[in-house]
Amino acid sequence: MLPGDLEQIGFTPTWEFPYREQILDEAREVYPGDLLRQAMYSDQHTFLCSLLDRNDRMTMGASIECRVPFLDHRVVERLASLSSAKLLSMFRSKQVLRTSLGGRLPRMVQRHRKWGFTVPWVEYFRREPALRSFIAELPEREPVCSGPFDRAKVRAIVGAFLGGEGTTDALVSQLAMITLWHQGCLDGASAGA
């Protein structure tokens, strides 16, 4: 959860992120004045590592062999050698990807718009009775009810979410996932003990 999200539910974060601050300092030192490279450096050492770790664990846990072809070290090194101006111009149209694939893929595949593979949790949380009930009970469930949150604020956010308010979707989804994790990992562990 982002600090702004935590503030919405009555928790004041400390705003201390030593690892991220270290990475940003390194990025400024390695790429002074180049905000694009600094952002890429930061993403490479924070978000991308986390994403790849989760991807690896999830696919292995489901016995799926996942390939990440665009993270081949030769591709990464080649792109890193390009100027920031060239990279910026290519980001807009996926020029590198289209050029490198050349005639290997049909034009229809090359020109197809991006298509994510996500689970429509927000829709399920609002529509499915059991999930809707689970969301309605979030303020009374662990770890929310004993956590550092303002339960009145959590109730208001959950009510707005169930009423169709779209600005609370990500926050309620995160609270739901944390609550499910707590039930499965902590409540289940203590019940087993």
Sequence and secondary structure as in RCSB ss.txt:
>XXXX:A:sequence
MLPGDLEQIGFTPTWEFPYREQILDEAREVYPGDLLRQAMYSDQHTFLCSLLDRNDRMTMGASIECRVPFLDHRV
VERLASLSSAKLLSMFRSKQVLRTSLGGRLPRMVQRHRKWGFTVPWVEYFRREPALRSFIAELPEREPVCSGPFD
RAKVRAIVGAFLGGEGTTDALVSQLAMITLWHQGCLDGASAGA
>XXXX:A:secstr
  HHHHHHTT       HHHHHHHHHHHHHSTT HHHHHHHHHHHTHHHHHHHHHHHHHHHTT     GGG HHH
HHHHHTS HHHHHHHHTTTHHHHHHHGGGS HHHHH         HHHHHHHSHHHHHHHHTGGGSTTTTTSSS 
HHHHHHHHHHHHTT GGGHHHHHHHHHHHHHIIIIIIHHHHH 
